[in-house]
C-alpha cells in the first residue's frame, strides 16, 4: 500500500536542500573578522563600509573590513582582532581596513591603509604560530609586511614620508606594487643603495628589532638603529607597555 505525503509537509522536507547552496556561498563570508575596540580616547570616529558620514566610535564597538577609522588631536584607538593580535591608531590619524578576516585554515588576513598619522601593530605570538598569516600596512610610499612582531608606522602626508620602527621581530618594507619576496636584510646603519635618486621599485629590505627605516620618494631608504629618543617617545612607550600587558595575559 502506498502512502502519500501531505502537501503541507513537502516544504519542510525540501527547505534544507534548497537552503544548502546558499549556506555554502555564505561560508567564506562567515570567516570575516569583527574586531573589537578595547581601548579608546576621544575624539575617534568610524565610517562604515558603504556609508558616507563618519560617526562616533565607542569602546566595545566592532569594526570590520571596509570600515575607515580616524582620530582627532589627543585621540587614540586600540582594536583587538583576536587573541594577542591588536592594532592601534594614534592621534590625528586615519586608517582604512580593506581586508580583515580570520579563519582556522588560512589564519589572519589583515590589511591596513594608513592615510595619515600613526599606526601600531602588535602580533604578540610566537613566529611559528603565525606562518600562514598575513598582516600588512600600506602607505603611499611603502608596504610593510609583518609576522609575529611589534612595530610602528608613521606617515607624514605633507612630506610624503613613511617611517617604520621595529621593537621586536622583523618586518619587510617594499615599494607599493612590489612582490613580497627576496628582501635585502640590513644588519646595521647603512644605505641600501648608493646615495642617488632611485625609483620606487629599486629597493626591498628587512627591518629587524631595534631598527627603523625612513622612506622618502626618490631617495634610497636608510636603516638606522633606534635611538633612546625613539624609545622614549610617548606613543611608542604607550604601545610597548600595552603589548607587555597583553603578552602577560
Residue frames as qw, qx, qy, qz and C-alpha x, y, z in Angstrom:
[[0.000, 0.889, 0.458, 0.000, 0.00, 0.00, 0.00],
 [0.428, 0.382, -0.013, 0.819, 1.40, 3.37, -0.99],
 [0.287, -0.725, -0.412, 0.471, 1.48, 6.38, 1.32],
 [0.303, 0.734, 0.198, 0.575, 1.08, 9.90, 0.02],
 [0.403, -0.208, -0.335, 0.826, 2.93, 12.73, 1.79],
 [0.043, 0.866, 0.457, -0.198, 0.60, 15.58, 2.74],
 [0.460, 0.686, 0.118, 0.551, 1.36, 18.69, 0.68],
 [0.296, -0.929, 0.066, -0.213, 1.80, 20.79, 3.81],
 [0.793, -0.493, 0.264, 0.244, 4.81, 18.64, 4.81],
 [0.784, 0.456, 0.151, 0.393, 6.62, 19.00, 1.49],
 [0.164, 0.901, -0.175, 0.362, 8.14, 22.48, 2.16],
 [0.579, -0.712, 0.383, -0.108, 9.66, 21.26, 5.43],
 [0.916, -0.036, 0.339, 0.212, 11.24, 18.30, 3.64],
 [0.683, 0.525, 0.187, 0.472, 12.72, 20.26, 0.76],
 [0.090, -0.990, 0.035, -0.100, 13.65, 23.51, 2.54],
 [0.611, -0.624, 0.380, 0.305, 17.05, 22.26, 3.86],
 [0.703, 0.175, 0.492, 0.483, 18.03, 21.12, 0.37],
 [0.305, 0.849, 0.267, 0.340, 17.05, 24.48, -1.08],
 [0.271, -0.955, 0.121, -0.021, 18.99, 26.41, 1.58],
 [0.846, -0.292, 0.236, 0.379, 22.19, 24.33, 1.39],
 [0.613, 0.450, 0.185, 0.622, 23.65, 26.06, -1.71],
 [0.060, -0.898, -0.037, -0.435, 23.03, 29.47, -0.15],
 [0.688, -0.709, 0.149, 0.053, 24.75, 28.41, 3.06],
 [0.837, -0.007, 0.219, 0.501, 27.77, 27.15, 1.11],
 [0.364, 0.703, 0.132, 0.596, 28.03, 30.52, -0.63],
 [0.313, -0.890, 0.027, -0.331, 27.92, 32.30, 2.70],
 [0.886, -0.350, -0.100, 0.289, 30.65, 30.22, 4.37],
 [0.588, 0.257, -0.072, 0.764, 33.55, 32.41, 3.14],
 [0.128, -0.715, -0.051, -0.686, 31.73, 35.46, 4.45],
 [0.750, -0.630, -0.170, -0.109, 31.47, 33.88, 7.88],
 [0.797, -0.072, -0.156, 0.579, 35.28, 33.96, 8.12],
 [0.164, 0.704, -0.013, 0.691, 35.27, 37.74, 8.11],
 [0.462, -0.232, -0.576, 0.634, 36.56, 39.08, 11.40],
 [0.207, -0.856, -0.226, -0.417, 34.71, 41.59, 13.51],
 [0.523, 0.099, -0.469, 0.705, 37.40, 43.19, 15.67],
 [0.390, -0.800, -0.456, 0.027, 36.54, 44.93, 18.93],
 [0.112, 0.743, -0.216, 0.623, 37.52, 48.37, 20.23],
 [0.754, -0.371, -0.474, 0.261, 39.27, 47.55, 23.51],
 [0.403, -0.493, -0.179, 0.750, 40.73, 50.98, 24.34],
 [0.261, 0.689, 0.414, 0.534, 39.65, 54.42, 23.21],
 [0.219, -0.521, -0.221, 0.795, 40.40, 58.06, 23.86],
 [0.363, 0.799, 0.465, 0.115, 38.20, 60.54, 22.02],
 [0.670, 0.437, 0.044, -0.599, 37.90, 62.10, 19.52],
 [0.204, -0.170, 0.915, 0.303, 37.56, 58.93, 17.44],
 [0.656, 0.380, 0.097, -0.645, 35.17, 58.16, 14.60],
 [0.421, -0.030, 0.866, 0.269, 34.37, 55.38, 12.15],
 [0.544, 0.374, -0.235, -0.714, 32.90, 55.32, 8.66],
 [0.712, 0.026, 0.690, -0.131, 31.18, 52.02, 7.99],
 [0.243, -0.048, 0.782, 0.572, 31.53, 50.20, 4.70],
 [0.067, 0.488, 0.751, 0.441, 29.05, 51.52, 2.15],
 [0.163, -0.876, -0.424, 0.165, 28.12, 54.59, 4.19],
 [0.382, 0.719, 0.020, 0.581, 29.18, 58.19, 3.76],
 [0.220, -0.845, 0.193, -0.447, 29.31, 60.01, 7.12],
 [0.396, 0.195, -0.751, 0.491, 31.71, 59.31, 9.99],
 [0.632, -0.639, -0.236, -0.369, 30.03, 58.51, 13.31],
 [0.314, -0.705, 0.530, -0.351, 31.34, 58.46, 16.88],
 [0.708, 0.139, -0.689, 0.072, 33.31, 55.32, 17.76],
 [0.603, -0.621, 0.244, -0.437, 32.85, 53.85, 21.23],
 [0.084, -0.385, 0.902, -0.174, 34.69, 51.30, 23.36],
 [0.528, 0.132, 0.787, -0.290, 33.14, 47.90, 22.79],
 [0.645, 0.602, -0.045, -0.468, 32.15, 48.68, 19.19],
 [0.769, -0.008, 0.556, 0.316, 33.23, 46.30, 16.44],
 [0.271, 0.718, -0.337, -0.546, 34.94, 47.19, 13.17],
 [0.827, 0.193, 0.523, 0.074, 35.05, 45.10, 10.01],
 [0.459, 0.009, 0.530, 0.713, 36.62, 45.02, 6.56],
 [0.157, 0.632, 0.515, 0.557, 35.66, 48.09, 4.57],
 [0.321, -0.894, -0.284, 0.128, 35.48, 50.42, 7.57],
 [0.436, 0.535, -0.178, 0.702, 37.62, 53.55, 7.99],
 [0.557, -0.690, -0.350, 0.301, 38.75, 54.84, 11.40],
 [0.353, 0.591, -0.109, 0.717, 40.02, 58.32, 12.17],
 [0.514, -0.589, -0.422, 0.459, 41.08, 60.19, 15.28],
 [0.088, 0.940, 0.026, 0.329, 41.45, 63.85, 16.17],
 [0.257, 0.567, -0.532, 0.574, 44.17, 65.51, 18.25],
 [0.363, -0.374, 0.619, -0.587, 44.50, 63.68, 21.55],
 [0.896, 0.032, 0.094, -0.433, 42.54, 60.66, 20.32],
 [0.118, 0.414, -0.896, -0.111, 43.74, 57.07, 20.05],
 [0.879, 0.002, 0.005, -0.476, 42.12, 53.68, 19.48],
 [0.147, -0.347, 0.926, 0.023, 43.12, 50.11, 20.24],
 [0.824, 0.152, -0.122, -0.532, 41.39, 47.31, 18.33],
 [0.428, -0.307, 0.849, -0.043, 41.76, 43.64, 19.17],
 [0.568, 0.262, -0.570, -0.533, 41.37, 41.33, 16.18],
 [0.902, -0.195, -0.370, -0.108, 41.79, 38.10, 18.14],
 [0.773, -0.606, 0.008, 0.188, 43.90, 36.77, 20.97],
 [0.556, -0.543, 0.276, 0.566, 47.18, 38.70, 21.16],
 [0.396, 0.308, 0.479, 0.720, 46.65, 40.39, 17.79],
 [0.031, -0.837, -0.378, 0.394, 45.98, 44.10, 18.12],
 [0.429, 0.375, 0.190, 0.800, 46.44, 47.32, 16.21],
 [0.204, -0.728, -0.371, 0.539, 46.32, 50.89, 17.44],
 [0.335, 0.684, 0.288, 0.580, 45.80, 54.26, 15.82],
 [0.383, -0.265, -0.298, 0.833, 47.40, 57.38, 17.24],
 [0.109, 0.732, 0.333, -0.584, 46.13, 60.92, 17.33],
 [0.315, 0.726, -0.185, -0.583, 45.24, 62.85, 14.15],
 [0.162, -0.249, 0.894, 0.336, 45.33, 59.66, 12.09],
 [0.756, 0.293, 0.051, -0.583, 43.16, 57.90, 9.51],
 [0.177, -0.269, 0.934, 0.154, 43.26, 54.21, 8.62],
 [0.753, 0.166, -0.253, -0.585, 41.25, 52.15, 6.12],
 [0.523, -0.215, 0.815, -0.129, 40.60, 48.43, 6.67],
 [0.575, 0.352, -0.453, -0.584, 40.27, 46.93, 3.16],
 [0.746, 0.041, -0.656, -0.107, 40.82, 43.37, 4.45],
 [0.276, -0.406, 0.662, -0.567, 40.17, 41.82, 7.85],
 [0.887, -0.045, -0.283, -0.363, 39.46, 38.09, 8.12],
 [0.172, -0.477, 0.818, -0.272, 40.42, 35.23, 10.40],
 [0.922, -0.020, -0.105, -0.373, 39.74, 31.53, 9.97],
 [0.805, -0.419, 0.419, 0.036, 41.27, 28.22, 11.05],
 [0.869, 0.293, 0.270, 0.293, 42.70, 27.26, 7.65],
 [0.494, 0.680, 0.029, 0.542, 44.20, 30.50, 6.34],
 [0.492, -0.338, -0.341, 0.726, 44.76, 32.25, 9.66],
 [0.016, -0.791, -0.234, 0.565, 44.67, 36.01, 9.98],
 [0.439, 0.409, 0.410, 0.687, 44.40, 38.15, 6.84],
 [0.140, -0.869, -0.300, 0.368, 44.64, 41.83, 7.74],
 [0.482, 0.305, 0.239, 0.786, 45.50, 44.77, 5.50],
 [0.158, -0.823, -0.331, 0.433, 45.52, 48.43, 6.54],
 [0.427, 0.598, 0.176, 0.655, 45.89, 51.62, 4.52],
 [0.386, -0.597, -0.274, 0.647, 47.49, 54.32, 6.66],
 [0.318, 0.795, 0.336, 0.392, 46.29, 57.53, 5.04],
 [0.033, 0.764, -0.200, 0.613, 47.67, 59.83, 7.71],
 [0.541, -0.689, 0.257, -0.409, 49.28, 59.73, 11.14],
 [0.062, -0.487, 0.840, -0.230, 50.47, 56.90, 13.39],
 [0.900, -0.046, -0.271, -0.337, 49.77, 53.17, 13.40],
 [0.200, -0.509, 0.808, -0.222, 50.96, 50.42, 15.72],
 [0.854, 0.036, -0.406, -0.324, 50.70, 46.68, 15.20],
 [0.321, -0.476, 0.761, -0.303, 51.19, 44.03, 17.85],
 [0.878, 0.069, -0.402, -0.251, 51.18, 40.39, 16.72],
 [0.258, -0.622, 0.643, -0.366, 52.28, 39.10, 20.10],
 [0.962, -0.042, 0.205, -0.178, 52.54, 35.40, 19.32],
 [0.570, -0.382, 0.618, 0.383, 55.44, 33.04, 18.55],
 [0.265, 0.509, -0.492, -0.655, 56.51, 33.27, 14.89],
 [0.012, 0.045, -0.975, -0.219, 55.85, 29.56, 14.31],
 [0.217, 0.478, 0.777, -0.348, 52.20, 30.16, 15.19],
 [0.314, 0.766, 0.178, -0.532, 51.67, 32.83, 12.53],
 [0.356, -0.235, 0.670, 0.608, 53.46, 31.45, 9.47],
 [0.239, 0.460, 0.770, 0.372, 50.27, 31.30, 7.39],
 [0.009, -0.836, -0.432, 0.338, 49.05, 34.71, 8.46],
 [0.406, 0.408, 0.229, 0.785, 49.30, 37.96, 6.52],
 [0.236, -0.841, -0.326, 0.362, 49.39, 41.34, 8.26],
 [0.498, 0.272, 0.244, 0.787, 50.22, 44.33, 6.05],
 [0.051, -0.826, -0.253, 0.502, 50.24, 48.09, 6.42],
 [0.529, 0.401, 0.383, 0.643, 50.42, 50.31, 3.34],
 [0.035, -0.748, -0.103, 0.654, 51.18, 53.99, 2.96],
 [0.560, 0.802, -0.029, -0.205, 51.61, 55.92, -0.28],
 [0.221, 0.788, -0.574, -0.026, 55.37, 55.26, -0.18],
 [0.080, 0.362, -0.919, 0.137, 55.70, 51.74, 1.30],
 [0.850, -0.228, -0.301, -0.368, 54.11, 48.38, 2.08],
 [0.126, -0.507, 0.757, -0.392, 55.09, 46.79, 5.39],
 [0.817, -0.091, -0.507, -0.259, 54.60, 43.04, 5.80],
 [0.322, -0.554, 0.570, -0.515, 54.61, 41.59, 9.30],
 [0.805, -0.140, -0.569, -0.090, 54.92, 38.23, 11.06],
 [0.758, -0.484, -0.367, 0.239, 54.91, 37.99, 14.86],
 [0.475, 0.167, -0.145, 0.852, 56.26, 41.39, 15.80],
 [0.144, -0.834, -0.369, 0.385, 55.75, 44.76, 17.47],
 [0.423, 0.128, 0.317, 0.839, 56.16, 47.68, 15.12],
 [0.123, 0.753, 0.326, -0.559, 55.03, 51.20, 14.38],
 [0.423, 0.368, 0.486, 0.670, 54.37, 53.00, 11.11],
 [0.008, 0.706, 0.225, -0.672, 54.13, 56.78, 10.80],
 [0.446, 0.446, 0.520, 0.576, 53.06, 58.56, 7.64],
 [0.063, -0.576, -0.097, 0.809, 53.54, 62.30, 7.14],
 [0.531, 0.643, 0.544, 0.092, 51.15, 63.16, 4.32],
 [0.141, 0.966, -0.049, -0.210, 52.56, 66.64, 3.76],
 [0.140, -0.707, 0.642, 0.261, 56.14, 65.40, 3.39],
 [0.884, 0.288, -0.260, -0.260, 55.03, 62.10, 1.75],
 [0.223, 0.515, -0.779, 0.281, 57.36, 60.30, 4.16],
 [0.886, -0.325, -0.244, -0.225, 56.91, 56.98, 5.96],
 [0.009, -0.576, 0.742, -0.343, 58.82, 55.74, 8.99],
 [0.886, -0.174, -0.397, -0.166, 58.83, 52.12, 10.10],
 [0.149, -0.607, 0.632, -0.458, 60.02, 51.36, 13.63],
 [0.823, -0.081, -0.549, -0.121, 60.51, 47.80, 14.91],
 [0.472, -0.648, 0.447, -0.398, 60.64, 46.90, 18.60],
 [0.557, -0.241, 0.792, -0.068, 60.60, 43.12, 18.27],
 [0.745, 0.378, 0.549, 0.014, 60.67, 40.69, 15.35],
 [0.283, -0.189, 0.525, 0.780, 61.17, 41.61, 11.70],
 [0.511, 0.686, 0.352, -0.379, 59.15, 43.43, 9.07],
 [0.526, 0.161, 0.539, 0.638, 59.59, 43.59, 5.33],
 [0.176, 0.759, 0.125, -0.614, 59.36, 47.00, 3.69],
 [0.447, 0.152, 0.657, 0.588, 58.90, 47.32, -0.04],
 [0.160, 0.134, -0.190, -0.959, 57.51, 49.83, -2.55],
 [0.641, 0.330, 0.412, -0.557, 53.79, 49.69, -3.35],
 [0.774, 0.519, -0.155, -0.328, 53.23, 47.12, -6.07],
 [0.248, 0.553, -0.795, 0.029, 56.47, 45.20, -5.48],
 [0.843, -0.154, -0.487, -0.169, 56.17, 41.44, -4.78],
 [0.562, -0.712, 0.335, -0.256, 56.86, 40.33, -1.18],
 [0.980, 0.002, 0.054, 0.191, 59.99, 38.28, -1.93],
 [0.752, 0.240, -0.069, 0.610, 63.79, 38.32, -1.94],
 [0.205, -0.975, -0.029, -0.081, 64.28, 41.12, 0.59],
 [0.532, 0.493, -0.418, 0.547, 67.71, 42.55, 1.36],
 [0.665, -0.633, -0.349, 0.187, 68.49, 42.07, 5.04],
 [0.191, 0.763, -0.222, 0.576, 70.07, 45.07, 6.71],
 [0.731, -0.287, -0.511, 0.351, 72.13, 44.41, 9.82],
 [0.408, -0.510, -0.240, 0.718, 73.04, 47.95, 10.80],
 [0.185, 0.864, 0.127, -0.451, 73.03, 51.58, 9.80],
 [0.323, -0.222, 0.601, 0.697, 73.92, 51.76, 6.14],
 [0.489, 0.429, -0.132, -0.748, 72.35, 52.79, 2.86],
 [0.792, 0.200, 0.570, -0.088, 70.55, 50.09, 0.92],
 [0.681, 0.571, 0.281, 0.363, 71.64, 51.68, -2.36],
 [0.464, 0.062, -0.005, 0.884, 74.15, 54.38, -3.37],
 [0.007, -0.631, -0.390, 0.671, 73.10, 57.91, -2.36],
 [0.032, 0.072, -0.503, -0.861, 71.41, 58.76, -5.64],
 [0.612, 0.139, 0.110, -0.771, 67.81, 59.23, -6.76],
 [0.083, -0.010, 0.987, 0.135, 66.03, 55.91, -7.20],
 [0.520, -0.204, -0.429, -0.709, 62.64, 54.79, -8.42],
 [0.653, -0.347, 0.343, -0.579, 60.11, 53.19, -6.10],
 [0.983, 0.052, -0.048, -0.169, 60.77, 49.67, -7.42],
 [0.572, 0.572, -0.513, 0.287, 64.53, 49.58, -6.75],
 [0.033, -0.414, 0.720, -0.556, 64.52, 48.71, -3.06],
 [0.831, -0.301, -0.347, -0.313, 63.27, 45.90, -0.87],
 [0.237, 0.447, -0.681, 0.530, 64.55, 45.28, 2.65],
 [0.649, -0.475, -0.591, 0.068, 64.08, 43.74, 6.07],
 [0.099, -0.645, 0.320, -0.687, 63.96, 45.84, 9.20],
 [0.646, -0.174, -0.716, 0.198, 64.71, 43.98, 12.42],
 [0.530, -0.742, -0.382, 0.148, 64.31, 44.59, 16.15],
 [0.419, -0.710, -0.010, 0.565, 65.67, 47.91, 17.42],
 [0.329, -0.015, 0.459, 0.825, 65.85, 49.35, 13.92],
 [0.350, 0.729, 0.366, -0.460, 63.91, 51.91, 11.92],
 [0.432, 0.156, 0.540, 0.705, 63.78, 52.99, 8.30],
 [0.204, 0.642, 0.146, -0.725, 62.79, 56.32, 6.77],
 [0.468, 0.320, 0.709, 0.418, 61.17, 56.11, 3.33],
 [0.154, 0.692, 0.040, -0.704, 61.04, 59.20, 1.14],
 [0.749, 0.613, 0.249, -0.034, 60.17, 59.41, -2.57],
 [0.580, 0.771, -0.175, 0.196, 63.22, 59.25, -4.82],
 [0.084, -0.740, 0.601, -0.290, 65.70, 58.62, -2.00],
 [0.611, 0.105, -0.780, 0.085, 67.35, 55.33, -1.05],
 [0.704, -0.640, -0.149, -0.270, 65.82, 54.12, 2.25],
 [0.258, 0.521, -0.656, 0.481, 68.22, 54.19, 5.18],
 [0.785, -0.442, -0.431, -0.039, 68.03, 51.71, 8.05],
 [0.078, 0.604, -0.461, 0.645, 69.19, 53.10, 11.37],
 [0.379, -0.206, -0.818, 0.381, 69.30, 51.83, 14.95],
 [0.337, -0.814, -0.407, -0.243, 66.58, 53.07, 17.27],
 [0.219, 0.447, -0.389, 0.775, 67.72, 55.88, 19.50],
 [0.165, -0.273, -0.733, 0.602, 66.91, 56.49, 23.15],
 [0.265, 0.212, 0.061, -0.939, 64.69, 59.31, 21.94],
 [0.498, -0.015, -0.662, -0.560, 62.77, 56.91, 19.70],
 [0.457, -0.229, -0.850, 0.131, 62.10, 54.52, 22.57],
 [0.110, -0.296, -0.535, 0.784, 61.14, 57.35, 24.93],
 [0.249, -0.155, -0.381, -0.877, 58.52, 58.68, 22.51],
 [0.462, -0.023, 0.526, -0.713, 55.20, 58.76, 24.38],
 [0.808, 0.243, -0.152, -0.514, 53.32, 56.88, 21.63],
 [0.607, 0.333, -0.720, 0.046, 56.00, 54.17, 21.41],
 [0.011, 0.206, -0.801, 0.562, 56.15, 53.76, 25.19],
 [0.644, 0.036, 0.276, -0.712, 52.35, 53.59, 25.45],
 [0.834, 0.266, -0.333, -0.351, 52.28, 50.78, 22.90],
 [0.479, 0.316, -0.786, 0.231, 55.16, 48.76, 24.32],
 [0.234, -0.153, 0.685, -0.673, 53.58, 48.96, 27.78],
 [0.761, 0.131, 0.114, -0.625, 50.18, 47.84, 26.42],
 [0.749, 0.331, -0.553, -0.156, 51.81, 44.99, 24.46],
 [0.185, 0.302, -0.832, 0.427, 53.62, 43.84, 27.62],
 [0.513, -0.040, 0.504, -0.693, 50.28, 43.70, 29.46],
 [0.836, 0.257, -0.142, -0.464, 48.74, 41.62, 26.67],
 [0.574, 0.397, -0.713, 0.063, 51.71, 39.26, 26.49],
 [0.048, -0.258, 0.792, -0.551, 51.43, 38.62, 30.23],
 [0.697, -0.029, 0.171, -0.696, 47.78, 37.58, 30.00]]
